[in-house]
Amino acid sequence: MTKQRPNLAEVAAAAGSTRKTSPPESPPKPESEQGRAARPRAGTRHAGTKQIAGHFPAEVAWQLRELAVERRSTVQALLGEALNDLFQKHGKPEIAPCGR
């Protein structure tokens, strides 16, 4: 036979707590397509895009930013260029945007 744990709200009320208890939260409702579109989007994000990320040593990030400054470009543009180089190497279409 298992021992049932006491309800903490009942224990607090019995002890004379003045703290208010709130009803349990309902699970979050899925957002509709309209709800997503109504939210403001960061200036660097564009509709129909997906983030691609990886974890590298801090020196890699600093060097990438330094290269972007030296070339008067952006990290985004450099990553697009690098992805296209990788795609070309493996015989795939160069589809990553490389805009400044």
N, C-alpha and C positions, 0 to 999 in steps of 0.2 A: 504494500500500500504506500502510495507516495504522499508526501506532506504537501498540502496546498499553501502557497505563499499568500500572505495577507495583502489586501488591497491598500496601497500606500495612502490613497486619498481618504479612506475610512480611518486609517491609523492617525493621520494628521488631524482629521476632524475630531476624533475622540480625544486627542491630546490638547485640543483647544487652539489649534492653528487658525489664524485669521487669513491665511493665504487663500485666494480664490482658486477654485479648480475649474479648468476649462474642459469642455467635452472633447472626446478624442477626435483628432483631425481625420477628415475623410481623405481617401486617396486622391492624388492630383488627377484632374480631368485631362484627357488628351486634348491638345490644342487643335483647333480647326485650321485649315489652310488660310482663312482670313485672319486669324489671330497671329499667325507667323508673319504675314505680309504687313500687318499693321505696326509691328514692332520696328523701331528705328534700327538701322543697320550701320555698322562702323564704315567709315569712308573707304577703308581698304578692302572691304568685302563686296563681292558682286553677286547678283542673283545667278544661280546656276553653277556656282563654283563650290569646290570642296577643299578643305585644308589638307595639306600633306605635310607631315612633320616627322622628325627623327631626333634622337638624342645623340649629341656629339660633345667632345670636350669644349670647354669655354673658349679655348684658343681658336677653334674652328669658327665659332660665331664672331669673334673679334676680327679675325682675318677676313671673313666674308664681308663684314661691315666696312672694314678698311678698303677693301677692293671696290666696293660700291661707291665710296666717297672718291677714291682716286679716279674712277671711271665716270664720275658724275652720273651715276645710275642709282638703282635701288636694289636691295637684296632680292626682292620679288623678281626683277628683271634678270638678275644673275642666275637665280634658281631656274627660271624658265629656259635660259640659254643652256645651262648645265643639263637639264632634263632633255632638251632637244639633242644635245650632243650624245647623250646616252641612248636615246631612241635611234638616232642615226647609226650608231655603232652596232646596234642589234637589228638593223633593217626594219625599223618601225617608222611610221610617218612622224615628222616633227610637228607636233600639234600644240606644244606649250606656248602660250603667249609670252613674248619677250619685250613688251612695251616698256618705255621709260616711265 
